[in-house]
Amino acid sequence: QVLLVVAGGGLVQPGGSLRLPCAGSGIMFRFHVMKWYRQVPGAQRELVASITNAGTINHADTVKGRFTISRDNAKNTVYPQMNSLNPEDTAVYYCNAARLSSPRLDYWGQGTQVTVSS
């Protein structure tokens, strides 16, 4: 079966950094666009960043210059990197793998809480 396991998360002070590696099993990441989402209570889920197999990266305007993402297909792992964190970044973060071929399936990892507070 397909599993996406996210490590990291937790409490961090404003200005700090976090890395949230997402490792997959049962799938090949090279056939997927990897996406990073976040969601706060009462708000719509937000696409934070994405990376294609070719390495093209897109970021939400709210995180440009602070967040990025990289991938290692050989390890079936993506590495979302969060820098200069502020309290507004507090959310549950999700790893997503969007399959490129039919059937167009999406696989989701567990939600990981990130809390930015002093």
N, C-alpha and C positions, 0 to 999 in steps of 0.2 A: 504494500500500500504506500501511498504518497504521504510523506511527512515533511513538514517544514518546522524546524526547531530554532527558536530565537534565544540567544544568550544575552546577558547583560540587563540593563535597565536598573531602576531603583532611584534612590534619592541622590541628587547632586546640587551643589550650590550654584547660584547664578555666576555665569562666566566660565563654568566648568565644561568638560567634554565627556562624551560617552560614545562607545562603539557598540553596535548591536548586531553582531554577526548572525546570519541566518543560514543554516545548513540544511540541505535537502537530502532525502533518501527516497528511492523508488522513482525518481525522475532524473532527467538530464537537463541541467540548467541551460545548456546551450540551445535548447529548443524553446526557451521561454524568455519573455521580457520580464525582468524582475522589478517589482514595484514596492515602494515603502509608503504606507499610509499611517495616519494618526487620526484619533477621534477623541473629543472631549464630550462629557455629558450634555445632552441637549443640542449638540451641534452636528452638522453633516460631516461625514467622514471625508478627510482631506488627503489627496494624493501629495505626498511630500517630495518624492523623487522617483525616478525610474532609470533603468539602464538596459539598453538593448544588448544582444549578443555581440554586436559590432563595437560596443563600448560607448554609444551615444547616450549622454546623460541629460536629463531634464530635471529641473528643480521648480518647486513652487516659489512664487515671488517672496513669500514670507520667510523663506529659509535660504535664499540665494546668498552666497558668500559665507555662509555659516555651516551648512550641511552639504554633504556629498555622499556618493556611493560608488563602490567598486565591486568587481566580481572576479572570481577565480573558478572557471568552469571545471578545471581538473579536480578541484576539491568540492564542487557543487556547493559553493558558499558565496554569499554576497556580504559586503561589509558596509553597512550604513554608518557614516561618521557624523557626529553632531558636535559642533564647536560653538563657543560663545553662547551657551544656553541661557535662556531667560525664563522667568516664570510663565510666560505665555506659551512656552514649548511643552508645558505639562500636559500630558495626554497618554492614552493607550496607543502604542505603536504596533503595527502589523506588517508582517512580511507576506508578500503575494507573488505568485508565479503565474503568469498569463501565457498559456500555451499558444503557439503560433499556428499550428496546424489543426485540422479538423479531427475530433471535436474541439471546439474552442472552450477549453475548461480553465477555470481559475482555481488555484490551490492556495489555501490560507494557513499561516502559522498561528500559534497562540498569541493572544494579545499580551504585550509587555508594558507594564506601567513605568513611565518616566515622570518623576516629580522634581521640579526645579524650585528650590526654596532655600532661604537663608535661615 
